[in-house]
Amino acid sequence: MIDLVGFGLILPLIPIYSKNFHASGFVSGAIVSSYSLMQFIFAPVWGRLSDRVGRRPVLLGSTACACMSYVIFAIGSGLSGNLALGVMFLSRLFAGVCGANITVAQAYIADITPPEKRSAKMGLIGMAFGLGFILGPVLGGVSSRYFGITAPGWTAASLCALSVRAAGGKLAAGGAFGHATAAHRAMAARPARPAPQSAYRHIFPGHILLHLF
């Protein structure tokens, strides 16, 4: 949830930053949409990697990198002109790559939760998204008002750092589920079978709509 608060903290402020740096509508839209684009591309990559090496290292590594992306955003927001916009754009691309770990978090919950409780635990991820968008904008507005234009980026980075520290202890307590199980390794070692074309007609448009809305 802490990681999602950082996301909700930065996202509503991007149009304001873009306006301050005299960005065009296209550039502002590119900065905002770049996060979701990278999520769309890298979600299956993180999922496949977590099947091979385990959920814990992927979750910890991607969250630590998300912390770095917010540091880059904070630095960029303190610059001016096109340089600031370029750094912010790169930071959002990087953050989107890291934010695609939500699929790994869902897989981890599925790994450690009994089937009869799985739906309830999956619902916690949706709740975390909601809280992120409730608390994030408030923290962003307060931090920028009292500590300057770069404060939201540093605040989001600090929250991500706390998330890495907390997750390190929690995921380590998960025992074998913090690492790739033998079943996961066996599945990952199997050659990928091409999915029927009819399946892609249903899955791929649905995945696109999920990221558009």
N, CA and C of each residue as an Amber inpcrd file, in Angstrom:
protein
   639
   0.8260000  -1.2060000   0.0000000   0.0000000   0.0000000   0.0000000
   0.8630000   1.2610000   0.0000000   2.0020000   1.2230000   0.7250000
   2.8650000   2.3960000   0.7920000   3.3540000   2.7850000  -0.5980000
   3.7040000   1.7650000  -1.4050000   4.1660000   2.0160000  -2.7660000
   3.0800000   2.6920000  -3.5900000   1.8290000   2.2640000  -3.4130000
   0.7230000   2.8410000  -4.1650000   0.3980000   4.2540000  -3.6970000
   0.6480000   4.5590000  -2.4450000   0.5010000   5.9360000  -1.9720000
   1.4790000   6.8420000  -2.7120000   2.7130000   6.3550000  -2.9080000
   3.6950000   7.1280000  -3.6590000   3.2400000   7.3880000  -5.0770000
   2.6310000   6.3870000  -5.7130000   2.1070000   6.5590000  -7.0610000
   0.9910000   7.6030000  -7.0840000   0.0460000   7.4850000  -6.1400000
  -1.0520000   8.4480000  -6.0860000  -0.6010000   9.8400000  -5.6980000
   0.5350000   9.9370000  -5.0250000   1.0870000  11.2240000  -4.6220000
   1.6140000  12.0070000  -5.8210000   2.2560000  11.3150000  -6.7610000
   2.8990000  11.9740000  -7.8920000   1.9340000  12.2400000  -9.0420000
   1.0820000  11.2670000  -9.3650000   0.2880000  11.3330000 -10.5920000
  -0.5580000  12.5980000 -10.7330000  -1.3200000  13.0300000  -9.7060000
  -2.1510000  14.2270000  -9.8970000  -1.3470000  15.5090000 -10.0890000
  -0.0660000  15.5100000  -9.7050000   0.7430000  16.7200000  -9.7850000
   1.4480000  16.8820000 -11.1260000   1.4850000  15.8320000 -11.9320000
   2.2200000  15.9040000 -13.1930000   1.6820000  16.9910000 -14.1240000
   0.3530000  17.1410000 -14.2950000  -0.1230000  18.2440000 -15.1500000
   0.3020000  19.6200000 -14.6360000   0.3750000  19.7830000 -13.3200000
   0.7930000  21.0710000 -12.7570000   2.2620000  21.3290000 -13.0760000
   3.0890000  20.3030000 -12.8850000   4.5020000  20.4560000 -13.2470000
   4.6470000  20.7790000 -14.7300000   3.8930000  20.0690000 -15.5640000
   3.9940000  20.2800000 -17.0030000   3.6110000  21.7070000 -17.3800000
   2.5820000  22.2380000 -16.7220000   2.1650000  23.6120000 -16.9970000
   3.2380000  24.5950000 -16.5620000   3.8370000  24.3550000 -15.4150000
   4.8980000  25.2510000 -14.9300000   6.1000000  25.2640000 -15.8650000
   6.3420000  24.1320000 -16.5300000   7.4800000  24.0320000 -17.4420000
   7.0740000  24.2940000 -18.8910000   5.8400000  24.7870000 -19.0810000
   5.3340000  25.1950000 -20.4030000   5.3270000  24.0350000 -21.3930000
   4.8880000  22.8850000 -20.9340000   4.7990000  21.7210000 -21.8110000
   3.5300000  21.7880000 -22.6550000   3.6000000  21.2510000 -23.8560000
   2.4170000  21.1670000 -24.7040000   1.4870000  20.0800000 -24.1780000
   0.2710000  20.0430000 -24.6970000  -0.6710000  19.0170000 -24.2790000
  -0.1710000  17.6180000 -24.6060000   0.4750000  17.4900000 -25.7550000
   1.0060000  16.1760000 -26.1470000   2.0780000  15.7080000 -25.1670000
   2.9790000  16.6090000 -24.7940000   4.0580000  16.2410000 -23.8740000
   3.4840000  15.8790000 -22.5020000   2.5170000  16.6560000 -22.0380000
   1.8920000  16.3560000 -20.7480000   1.2330000  14.9830000 -20.7760000
   0.5070000  14.7160000 -21.8650000  -0.1300000  13.4060000 -21.9940000
   0.8700000  12.2750000 -22.0630000   2.0030000  12.5200000 -22.7420000
   3.0370000  11.4870000 -22.8480000   3.6330000  11.1780000 -21.4820000
   3.8480000  12.2000000 -20.6770000   4.4210000  11.9800000 -19.3470000
   3.4570000  11.1760000 -18.4800000   2.1670000  11.5050000 -18.5600000
   1.1770000  10.8070000 -17.7470000   0.9980000   9.3650000 -18.2170000
   0.8940000   9.1640000 -19.5330000   0.5830000   7.8350000 -20.0690000
   1.7840000   6.9040000 -20.1100000   2.9930000   7.4530000 -20.0130000
   4.1820000   6.6100000 -20.1120000   4.2190000   5.5520000 -19.0060000
   3.7090000   5.8890000 -17.8320000   3.6910000   4.9450000 -16.7160000
   2.8610000   3.7100000 -17.0660000   1.6500000   3.9340000 -17.5440000
   0.7710000   2.8060000 -17.8680000   1.2950000   2.0080000 -19.0510000
   1.9370000   2.6890000 -20.0030000   2.5040000   1.9810000 -21.1500000
   3.5680000   0.9880000 -20.6980000   4.4480000   1.4240000 -19.8070000
   5.4870000   0.5350000 -19.3180000   4.9050000  -0.5930000 -18.4650000
   3.8650000  -0.2910000 -17.7030000   3.1940000  -1.3560000 -16.9510000
   2.6490000  -2.4190000 -17.8900000   2.0220000  -1.9670000 -18.9610000
   1.4320000  -2.8860000 -19.9360000   2.4910000  -3.7960000 -20.5480000
   3.6570000  -3.2490000 -20.8320000   4.7200000  -4.0150000 -21.4810000
   5.4130000  -4.9610000 -20.5070000   5.6780000  -4.4860000 -19.2910000
   6.5500000  -5.2330000 -18.3800000   5.8170000  -6.1130000 -17.3780000
   4.4940000  -6.0120000 -17.2660000   3.7820000  -6.8800000 -16.3260000
   4.0370000  -8.3630000 -16.6090000   3.9130000  -8.8310000 -17.8530000
   4.2130000 -10.2510000 -18.0910000   5.6930000 -10.5920000 -17.9200000
   6.5710000  -9.6180000 -18.1440000   8.0050000  -9.8600000 -17.9630000
   8.3140000 -10.1380000 -16.4950000   7.7960000  -9.2730000 -15.5940000
   8.0170000  -9.4860000 -14.1640000   7.3900000 -10.8020000 -13.7070000
   6.1960000 -11.1000000 -14.2320000   5.5390000 -12.3420000 -13.8370000
   6.3510000 -13.5660000 -14.2220000   6.8660000 -13.5750000 -15.4540000
   7.6770000 -14.6990000 -15.9090000   8.9720000 -14.8160000 -15.0970000
   9.5860000 -13.6690000 -14.8110000  10.8270000 -13.6840000 -14.0320000
  10.5810000 -14.2010000 -12.6200000   9.4530000 -13.8020000 -12.0220000
   9.1650000 -14.2600000 -10.6580000   8.9010000 -15.7570000 -10.6140000
   8.4160000 -16.3410000 -11.7130000   8.2590000 -17.7920000 -11.7660000
   9.6070000 -18.4900000 -11.7500000  10.6220000 -17.8150000 -12.2720000
  11.9390000 -18.4350000 -12.3660000  12.7720000 -18.2260000 -11.0930000
  12.7680000 -17.0010000 -10.5690000  13.6650000 -16.6950000  -9.4510000
  12.9290000 -16.5160000  -8.1280000  11.6160000 -16.4530000  -8.1470000
  10.8570000 -16.2930000  -6.9170000  10.2110000 -14.9280000  -6.8080000
   9.1670000 -14.8400000  -6.0050000   8.4130000 -13.5890000  -5.8650000
   9.2120000 -12.5420000  -5.0760000   9.8720000 -12.9970000  -4.0020000
  10.5210000 -12.0580000  -3.0830000  11.5780000 -11.1740000  -3.7500000
  12.5460000 -11.7390000  -4.4580000  13.5580000 -10.8650000  -5.0580000
  12.9830000  -9.9090000  -6.0950000  11.9710000 -10.3540000  -6.8270000
  11.3670000  -9.4770000  -7.8330000  10.6200000  -8.3310000  -7.1640000
   9.8540000  -8.6290000  -6.1260000   9.1050000  -7.5830000  -5.4300000
  10.0410000  -6.5810000  -4.7580000  11.0610000  -7.0800000  -4.0830000
  11.9890000  -6.1790000  -3.4020000  12.8040000  -5.3540000  -4.4090000
  13.2920000  -5.9990000  -5.4490000  14.1000000  -5.2870000  -6.4350000
  13.3140000  -4.2350000  -7.1850000  12.0930000  -4.5630000  -7.6050000
  11.2880000  -3.6020000  -8.3580000  10.8500000  -2.4310000  -7.4780000
  10.5640000  -2.6940000  -6.2110000  10.1680000  -1.6050000  -5.3150000
  11.3490000  -0.6930000  -5.0090000  12.5370000  -1.2740000  -4.8620000
  13.7410000  -0.4520000  -4.6600000  14.0030000   0.4230000  -5.8810000
  13.8010000  -0.1270000  -7.0670000  13.9760000   0.6650000  -8.2910000
  12.9140000   1.7540000  -8.4000000  11.7010000   1.4720000  -7.9100000
  10.6580000   2.5030000  -7.8980000  11.0840000   3.6750000  -7.0220000
  11.7430000   3.3770000  -5.9150000  12.2880000   4.4330000  -5.0600000
  13.2590000   5.3100000  -5.8450000  14.1210000   4.6830000  -6.6360000
  15.0660000   5.4290000  -7.4540000  14.3500000   6.2830000  -8.4970000
  13.2490000   5.7720000  -9.0500000  12.5150000   6.5360000 -10.0630000
  11.9270000   7.8190000  -9.4750000  11.4770000   7.7530000  -8.2220000
  10.9320000   8.9520000  -7.5840000  12.0340000   9.9420000  -7.2210000
  13.2230000   9.4290000  -6.9190000  14.3640000  10.3250000  -6.7040000
  14.6800000  11.0850000  -7.9930000  14.6640000  10.3730000  -9.1230000
  14.8910000  11.0190000 -10.4160000  13.8050000  12.0530000 -10.6920000
  12.5610000  11.7120000 -10.3440000  11.4570000  12.6640000 -10.5450000
  11.6720000  13.9140000  -9.7090000  12.0930000  13.7360000  -8.4670000
  12.3290000  14.8940000  -7.5970000  13.4290000  15.7810000  -8.1520000
  14.4880000  15.1640000  -8.6480000  15.5750000  15.9440000  -9.2450000
  15.0820000  16.6890000 -10.4800000  14.3100000  15.9960000 -11.3160000
  13.7930000  16.6240000 -12.5240000  12.8580000  17.7800000 -12.2440000
  12.0320000  17.6500000 -11.2040000  11.0910000  18.7230000 -10.8840000
  11.7910000  19.9700000 -10.3700000  13.0520000  19.8400000  -9.9900000
  13.8170000  21.0000000  -9.5440000  14.5720000  21.6730000 -10.6680000
  14.5190000  21.1040000 -11.8720000  15.1720000  21.7020000 -13.0310000
  14.2170000  22.6500000 -13.7300000  14.5320000  23.0410000 -14.9440000
  13.6610000  23.9770000 -15.6600000  13.6270000  23.6290000 -17.1430000
  12.5580000  24.0470000 -17.7920000  12.4410000  23.9170000 -19.2340000
  12.3660000  22.4870000 -19.7250000  12.8790000  22.2940000 -20.9420000
  12.8140000  20.9860000 -21.5850000  13.6190000  19.9240000 -20.8420000
  14.6910000  20.3430000 -20.1830000  15.4810000  19.3840000 -19.4170000
  14.6450000  18.7670000 -18.3030000  13.8860000  19.5960000 -17.6050000
  13.0210000  19.0940000 -16.5390000  11.9810000  18.1270000 -17.0870000
  11.3700000  18.4860000 -18.2100000  10.3540000  17.6220000 -18.8020000
  10.9520000  16.2940000 -19.2430000  12.1570000  16.3380000 -19.8170000
  12.8030000  15.1060000 -20.2450000  13.1290000  14.1880000 -19.0850000
  13.6420000  14.7520000 -17.9960000  13.9760000  13.9420000 -16.8300000
  12.7090000  13.3690000 -16.2020000  11.6490000  14.1720000 -16.1460000
  10.3890000  13.6750000 -15.5950000   9.8170000  12.5540000 -16.4470000
   9.9190000  12.6970000 -17.7580000   9.4190000  11.6580000 -18.6590000
  10.1830000  10.3490000 -18.4480000  11.4910000  10.4350000 -18.3650000
  12.2940000   9.2380000 -18.1270000  11.9760000   8.6060000 -16.7710000
  11.7430000   9.4560000 -15.7730000  11.4270000   8.9290000 -14.4480000
  10.0980000   8.1840000 -14.4440000   9.1310000   8.6760000 -15.2330000
   7.8370000   8.0010000 -15.2880000   7.9160000   6.6980000 -16.0690000
   8.7650000   6.6640000 -17.1050000   8.9960000   5.4040000 -17.8110000
   9.5800000   4.3660000 -16.8480000  10.5860000   4.7800000 -16.0990000
  11.2470000   3.8890000 -15.1400000  10.2680000   3.4430000 -14.0630000
   9.4500000   4.3820000 -13.5730000   8.4760000   4.0400000 -12.5400000
   7.4460000   3.0480000 -13.0600000   7.0610000   3.1760000 -14.3300000
   6.0970000   2.2440000 -14.9100000   6.6510000   0.8320000 -15.0090000
   7.9280000   0.7330000 -15.3610000   8.5800000  -0.5810000 -15.3900000
   8.5200000  -1.2200000 -14.0070000   8.8330000  -0.4360000 -12.9950000
   8.8250000  -0.9560000 -11.6210000   7.4050000  -1.2280000 -11.1410000
   6.4650000  -0.3710000 -11.5090000   5.0880000  -0.5200000 -11.0520000
   4.3710000  -1.7100000 -11.6510000   4.9590000  -2.3210000 -12.6740000
   4.3480000  -3.5140000 -13.2570000   4.4440000  -4.7200000 -12.3360000
   5.0590000  -4.5450000 -11.1650000   5.2000000  -5.6720000 -10.2270000
   3.8940000  -6.0250000  -9.5360000   2.8180000  -5.3220000  -9.8410000
   1.5400000  -5.6220000  -9.2000000   1.0980000  -7.0480000  -9.5140000
   1.4400000  -7.5550000 -10.7010000   1.0920000  -8.9300000 -11.0410000
   1.8520000  -9.9240000 -10.1610000   3.0850000  -9.5740000  -9.8020000
   3.8720000 -10.4410000  -8.9260000   3.2850000 -10.4350000  -7.5140000
   2.8200000  -9.2700000  -7.0740000   2.1790000  -9.1950000  -5.7640000
   0.9270000 -10.0660000  -5.7260000   0.1540000 -10.0390000  -6.8050000
  -1.0300000 -10.8940000  -6.8680000  -0.6410000 -12.3740000  -6.8440000
   0.4220000 -12.7110000  -7.5720000   0.8720000 -14.1010000  -7.5820000
   1.3510000 -14.5370000  -6.2000000   2.0330000 -13.6350000  -5.4910000
   2.5190000 -13.9630000  -4.1440000   1.3500000 -14.2390000  -3.2040000
   0.3100000 -13.4110000  -3.3090000  -0.8700000 -13.6330000  -2.4770000
  -1.5120000 -14.9710000  -2.8080000  -1.5750000 -15.2920000  -4.0980000
  -2.1460000 -16.5730000  -4.4960000  -1.3140000 -17.7320000  -3.9600000
   0.0070000 -17.5560000  -3.8920000   0.8900000 -18.6090000  -3.4080000
   0.6670000 -18.9230000  -1.9270000   0.4670000 -17.8930000  -1.1140000
   0.4760000 -18.0900000   0.3360000  -0.9080000 -18.1520000   0.9510000
  -1.9610000 -17.9840000   0.1320000  -3.3180000 -17.9190000   0.6670000
  -4.0950000 -19.1760000   0.3130000  -4.8100000 -19.7640000   1.2700000
  -5.6790000 -20.9090000   0.9680000  -6.7490000 -20.5080000  -0.0530000
  -7.1740000 -21.4320000  -0.8860000  -8.1430000 -21.0930000  -1.9480000
  -9.4070000 -20.4170000  -1.4360000  -9.8890000 -20.8320000  -0.2740000
 -11.1430000 -20.2640000   0.2250000 -11.0020000 -18.8190000   0.6840000
  -9.7620000 -18.3520000   0.9050000  -9.5390000 -16.9720000   1.3400000
  -8.8960000 -16.1030000   0.2530000  -8.6840000 -16.6810000  -0.9060000
  -7.9050000 -15.9910000  -1.9380000  -8.6150000 -14.7530000  -2.4680000
  -9.9180000 -14.8380000  -2.6830000 -10.6490000 -13.6830000  -3.2160000
 -10.5960000 -12.5000000  -2.2560000 -10.7350000 -12.7800000  -0.9680000
 -10.6800000 -11.7040000   0.0250000  -9.3020000 -11.0490000   0.0530000
  -8.2520000 -11.8500000  -0.0350000  -6.8990000 -11.2970000  -0.0170000
  -6.6090000 -10.5090000  -1.2870000  -7.0960000 -10.9710000  -2.4260000
  -6.9310000 -10.2230000  -3.6660000  -7.6340000  -8.8730000  -3.5870000
  -8.7500000  -8.8470000  -2.8550000  -9.4660000  -7.5870000  -2.6820000
  -8.6550000  -6.5410000  -1.9440000  -7.6870000  -6.9900000  -1.1290000
  -6.8280000  -6.0430000  -0.4160000  -5.9790000  -5.2180000  -1.3780000
  -5.6230000  -5.7990000  -2.5230000  -4.8520000  -5.0340000  -3.5040000
  -5.7060000  -3.9050000  -4.0680000  -6.9740000  -4.2080000  -4.3580000
  -7.8770000  -3.1520000  -4.8150000  -8.0680000  -2.0770000  -3.7580000
  -8.1520000  -2.4850000  -2.4980000  -8.2700000  -1.5170000  -1.4150000
  -7.0270000  -0.6440000  -1.3260000  -5.8550000  -1.2530000  -1.5420000
  -4.6050000  -0.4960000  -1.4940000  -4.5630000   0.5550000  -2.5960000
  -5.0720000   0.2190000  -3.7840000  -5.1500000   1.2020000  -4.8640000
  -6.0260000   2.3840000  -4.4470000  -7.1810000   2.0640000  -3.8530000
  -8.0800000   3.1330000  -3.4340000  -7.4480000   4.0410000  -2.3950000
  -6.8010000   3.4520000  -1.4010000  -6.1400000   4.2490000  -0.3660000
  -4.9880000   5.0660000  -0.9420000  -4.2990000   4.4920000  -1.9320000
  -3.2110000   5.2250000  -2.5660000  -3.6910000   6.5030000  -3.2270000
  -4.8470000   6.4260000  -3.8830000  -5.3770000   7.6020000  -4.5570000
  -6.1030000   8.5450000  -3.6000000  -6.4040000   8.0810000  -2.3860000
  -6.9940000   8.9680000  -1.3770000  -5.8980000   9.7090000  -0.6170000
  -4.9180000   8.9710000  -0.1200000  -3.8710000   9.5710000   0.7090000
  -2.7800000  10.2480000  -0.1170000  -2.4900000   9.6990000  -1.3020000
  -1.4080000  10.2290000  -2.1170000  -1.5570000  11.7030000  -2.4850000
  -2.6890000  12.1120000  -3.0860000  -2.8430000  13.5200000  -3.4370000
  -2.7760000  14.4600000  -2.2360000  -3.2720000  14.0010000  -1.0890000
  -3.2100000  14.8400000   0.1110000  -1.7590000  15.0670000   0.5200000
  -0.9910000  13.9970000   0.5620000   0.4220000  14.1290000   0.9280000
   1.1820000  14.9620000  -0.0990000   0.8480000  14.7890000  -1.3720000
   1.5110000  15.5690000  -2.4090000   1.2330000  17.0490000  -2.2780000
  -0.0320000  17.3980000  -2.0400000  -0.3880000  18.8030000  -1.8930000
   0.2410000  19.4390000  -0.6700000   0.2180000  18.7260000   0.4460000
   0.7850000  19.2680000   1.6880000   2.3000000  19.4290000   1.5600000
   2.9660000  18.4030000   1.0240000   4.4290000  18.4660000   0.9360000
   4.8930000  19.5580000  -0.0210000   4.1940000  19.7270000  -1.1500000
   4.5980000  20.7700000  -2.1060000   4.3310000  22.1670000  -1.5570000
   3.2960000  22.2950000  -0.7390000   2.9700000  23.6090000  -0.1850000
   3.9820000  24.0640000   0.8610000   4.4060000  23.1300000   1.6910000
   5.2610000  23.5170000   2.8100000   6.7550000  23.2950000   2.5660000
   7.0890000  22.4380000   1.6140000   8.5070000  22.1060000   1.4230000
   9.0070000  22.3240000   0.0010000   8.1660000  22.8380000  -0.8720000
   8.6340000  23.1920000  -2.2040000   8.2400000  22.2040000  -3.2760000
   8.5800000  22.5550000  -4.5060000   8.1010000  21.8110000  -5.6700000
   8.7370000  20.4300000  -5.7940000   9.9110000  20.2470000  -5.2270000
  10.5620000  18.9400000  -5.3110000  10.1260000  17.9810000  -4.2060000
   9.4110000  18.4990000  -3.2160000   9.0670000  17.6870000  -2.0420000
   8.2230000  16.4530000  -2.3650000   7.2300000  16.5280000  -3.2600000
   6.4430000  15.3130000  -3.5280000   7.2910000  14.1480000  -4.0210000
   8.2680000  14.4210000  -4.8880000   9.1360000  13.3460000  -5.3580000
   9.9290000  12.7140000  -4.2380000  10.4990000  13.5620000  -3.3660000
  11.2690000  13.0270000  -2.2420000  10.3620000  12.2900000  -1.2590000
   9.1340000  12.7760000  -1.0850000   8.1960000  12.0850000  -0.1900000
   7.8440000  10.7090000  -0.7320000   7.5670000  10.6410000  -2.0390000
   7.2470000   9.3490000  -2.6520000   8.4280000   8.3960000  -2.5600000
   9.6450000   8.9100000  -2.7660000  10.8370000   8.0690000  -2.6590000
  10.9940000   7.5400000  -1.2370000  10.7260000   8.3840000  -0.2500000
  10.8340000   7.9530000   1.1500000   9.8150000   6.8650000   1.4690000
   8.6070000   7.0150000   0.9500000   7.5810000   6.0060000   1.1840000
   7.9670000   4.6750000   0.5520000   8.5460000   4.7370000  -0.6510000
   8.9900000   3.5070000  -1.3030000  10.1170000   2.8410000  -0.5160000
  11.0200000   3.6550000   0.0330000  12.1050000   3.1010000   0.8370000
  11.5420000   2.3880000   2.0670000  10.5330000   2.9920000   2.6960000
   9.8730000   2.3340000   3.8240000   9.2020000   1.0400000   3.3890000
   8.6370000   1.0560000   2.1820000   7.9720000  -0.1380000   1.6620000
   8.9740000  -1.2740000   1.4620000  10.1660000  -0.9430000   0.9450000
  11.1960000  -1.9650000   0.7480000  11.6080000  -2.5680000   2.0920000
  11.7880000  -1.7060000   3.0680000  12.2090000  -2.1840000   4.3960000
  11.1360000  -3.0740000   5.0300000   9.8780000  -2.6340000   4.9250000
   8.7900000  -3.4150000   5.5130000   8.6050000  -4.7330000   4.7700000
   8.6530000  -4.6720000   3.4410000   8.4450000  -5.8830000   2.6500000
   9.5820000  -6.8800000   2.8640000  10.7930000  -6.3830000   3.0940000
  11.9140000  -7.2840000   3.3260000  11.6690000  -8.1970000   4.5030000
  11.1190000  -7.6420000   5.5750000  10.8240000  -8.4620000   6.7330000
   9.6200000  -9.3520000   6.5360000   8.5670000  -8.8050000   5.9390000
   7.3400000  -9.5770000   5.7580000   7.5390000 -10.7230000   4.7880000
   8.1880000 -10.4480000   3.6580000   8.3650000 -11.4970000   2.6560000
   9.3420000 -12.5620000   3.1340000  10.3460000 -12.1450000   3.9250000
  11.2740000 -13.1390000   4.4720000  10.5400000 -14.0970000   5.3970000
   9.5180000 -13.5500000   6.1130000   8.7380000 -14.4000000   7.0120000
   7.8590000 -15.3770000   6.2610000   7.7330000 -15.1690000   4.9420000
   6.9030000 -16.0600000   4.1450000   7.5470000 -17.3940000   3.8640000
   8.7780000 -17.5930000   4.3290000   9.4290000 -18.8870000   4.1690000
   9.6900000 -19.2060000   2.7210000   9.3310000 -20.4280000   2.3510000
   9.6560000 -20.9000000   1.0110000   8.9490000 -20.1060000  -0.0660000
   7.8350000 -19.4610000   0.2990000   7.1110000 -18.7110000  -0.7100000
   7.8510000 -17.4560000  -1.1240000   8.8600000 -17.0430000  -0.3640000
   9.6650000 -15.9090000  -0.7760000  10.6050000 -16.2490000  -1.9050000
  10.7070000 -17.5220000  -2.2450000  11.6030000 -17.9660000  -3.3090000
  10.8110000 -18.8260000  -4.2760000  11.3890000 -19.0830000  -5.4200000
  10.7080000 -19.9290000  -6.3920000  10.5950000 -21.3460000  -5.8430000
   9.3930000 -21.8750000  -5.8200000   9.1980000 -23.2360000  -5.3710000
   9.5730000 -24.1970000  -6.4840000   9.6790000 -25.4670000  -6.1270000
  10.0290000 -26.4630000  -7.1460000   8.9750000 -26.5130000  -8.2450000
   7.7080000 -26.3310000  -7.8400000   6.6360000 -26.3430000  -8.8360000
   6.7710000 -25.1720000  -9.7970000   7.1070000 -24.0090000  -9.2430000
   7.2770000 -22.8380000 -10.1050000   8.4210000 -23.0560000 -11.0880000
   9.5280000 -23.6210000 -10.5960000  10.6730000 -23.8440000 -11.4770000
  10.3270000 -24.8450000 -12.5740000   9.5560000 -25.8740000 -12.2140000
   9.1710000 -26.8690000 -13.2050000   8.2880000 -26.2580000 -14.2820000
   7.3680000 -25.4040000 -13.8530000   6.4850000 -24.7480000 -14.8200000
   7.2610000 -23.8020000 -15.7170000   8.2210000 -23.0600000 -15.1130000
   8.9920000 -22.1020000 -15.9010000   9.8870000 -22.8110000 -16.9030000
  10.3160000 -24.0520000 -16.5720000  11.2170000 -24.7770000 -17.4580000
  10.5020000 -25.3870000 -18.6500000   9.1830000 -25.4780000 -18.5710000
   8.4480000 -26.0620000 -19.6830000   8.4900000 -25.1360000 -20.8950000
   8.6000000 -25.7040000 -22.0770000   8.5460000 -24.8480000 -23.2650000
   7.1860000 -24.1990000 -23.3990000   7.1950000 -22.9310000 -23.7610000
   5.9400000 -22.1990000 -23.8940000   5.1490000 -22.7330000 -25.0800000
   3.8730000 -22.9940000 -24.8370000   3.0120000 -23.4580000 -25.9160000
   2.2520000 -22.2720000 -26.4860000   2.1690000 -22.1860000 -27.8100000
   1.4370000 -21.0600000 -28.3970000  -0.0330000 -21.1280000 -28.0310000
  -0.5530000 -20.0190000 -27.5580000  -1.9680000 -19.9770000 -27.2000000
  -2.8080000 -19.9170000 -28.4570000  -3.9980000 -20.4800000 -28.4260000
  -4.8710000 -20.4020000 -29.5940000  -5.1680000 -18.9500000 -29.9370000
  -5.3460000 -18.7160000 -31.2160000  -5.5910000 -17.3490000 -31.6620000
  -6.8570000 -16.7880000 -31.0670000  -7.8560000 -17.6670000 -30.8620000
  -9.1210000 -17.1890000 -30.3070000  -8.9400000 -16.6660000 -28.8970000
  -7.9980000 -17.2630000 -28.1590000  -7.7610000 -16.7950000 -26.7850000
  -7.2000000 -15.3920000 -26.7870000  -6.2910000 -15.0830000 -27.7080000
  -5.7170000 -13.7540000 -27.7720000  -6.7700000 -12.7090000 -28.1090000
  -7.7560000 -13.1000000 -28.8820000  -8.7870000 -12.1320000 -29.2420000
  -9.5370000 -11.6490000 -28.0200000  -9.6090000 -12.4910000 -26.9870000
 -10.3070000 -12.0950000 -25.7590000  -9.3680000 -11.4530000 -24.7520000
  -8.1700000 -12.0050000 -24.5880000  -7.2670000 -11.5480000 -23.5350000
  -6.6260000 -10.2220000 -23.8860000  -6.1030000 -10.1000000 -25.1010000
  -5.3240000  -8.9130000 -25.4430000  -6.1640000  -7.6310000 -25.4090000
  -7.3640000  -7.5790000 -26.0330000  -8.1680000  -6.3470000 -25.9090000
  -8.5440000  -6.0330000 -24.4830000  -8.8180000  -7.0790000 -23.6890000
  -9.1580000  -6.8340000 -22.2900000  -8.0160000  -6.2200000 -21.5280000
  -6.7960000  -6.6660000 -21.8020000  -5.6140000  -6.1090000 -21.1420000
  -5.4340000  -4.6460000 -21.5220000  -5.6870000  -4.3230000 -22.7950000
  -5.5780000  -2.9350000 -23.2290000  -6.6060000  -2.0600000 -22.5220000
  -7.8620000  -2.5230000 -22.4600000  -8.9050000  -1.7290000 -21.8240000
  -8.6040000  -1.5230000 -20.3390000  -8.0200000  -2.5310000 -19.6960000
  -7.6800000  -2.4060000 -18.2700000  -6.7200000  -1.2550000 -18.0450000
  -5.7580000  -1.0720000 -18.9330000  -4.7750000  -0.0040000 -18.7520000
  -5.2850000   1.3400000 -19.2510000  -6.2780000   1.3320000 -20.1520000
  -6.8340000   2.6060000 -20.6050000  -7.7210000   3.2360000 -19.5530000
  -8.3890000   2.4200000 -18.7840000  -9.3260000   2.9580000 -17.7930000
  -8.8440000   2.6960000 -16.3900000
